[in-house]
Amino acid sequence: MSTVKRFIAGVICPRCAAMDRIRAWEQNGIRYRECVSCDFFEQLPVEDENSSELTTRVNQVRDEQKNQDVQPVRILDPGKPRS
């Protein structure tokens, strides 16, 4: 049985900087990544289910958002006078 190698959308190769050229697969508890444009190849151990998610700019709250009070937005009806 062969291992399915899948391309990772939006990933940039750390060696040649080509986008959408990295493919990844897992085999025997090891995660592999390789670039089809250059000779970049990487092996990473597969993390357990209990390990935390990798910290990225997308899944983190910005400092200014942490300290900001949340206020509801009120929509005004232009036909009614404000009180």
N, C-alpha and C positions, 0 to 999 in steps of 0.2 A: 504494500500500500504506500503510495507516495504522499508527501506532505504538501498541503496547499499553501502556496506562497501568494500573499495578497499585497497589492500596492497600498500605501498609506497616503491618502489625499492631503495635499497641502504641505507635506513635509519637505524641507530643503536639506539636501545632502550636506553634511558638515565638511566634506572634503572638496567637492567640485561646485557646490552651491546650485546645483540643478534642482528644480522643483518637480515634484511628483515622479521621482525616479527611484524612490526607496521602496523596497518590498520587505515584508516581514513574515515570519513564521515561527512556530514553537515546535520543539522536538526534544523529547527526553528531559523535560524540566528546564530547558534552556530556550530563551527567546533570541532569535537571530534577526539581524537587519543587514541589508546590503543594497548598494546602489548599482543600478544597471548601466549607468553612464561612466562610472570610474571603478576603481578597485576598493572602495570603502566597504568594510565588513565589520560587524560588531556582534558580540555575544553578551547577553545579559541573563542573569538567573531570573526565573519566573518567581514573582513575589507571592507570598501567601495571601489568602483571602482576607486575613485580619490586618494586613498592612494598610497604611493610610494612602490616600491618593497623592500622586506626585503634585507638588506645589507649582502652579503656573500663574501667569498674570490673569487668566480667565477665571479661575476658581477662587481667587482671593478678593477680599473686600478692601478697597482703598482706605487710607487713613482718614481722608476728608469725609468719606461715607460713614465711617464708624462713629464719628463725633457729631454727625448731623442729625438734628431732630426731624422727625417725620411729621409733616403737616398735611392734612387732607386738602384737596383742591375743591373749591366750591364753584360750580358753574352758575353764572348769573343769567337770569332771564331778562333780555333787553326790554321786554314789554312791561315789566313790573318795576316800580320805583324801589330803590334801595332803602333799607331802613337803618 
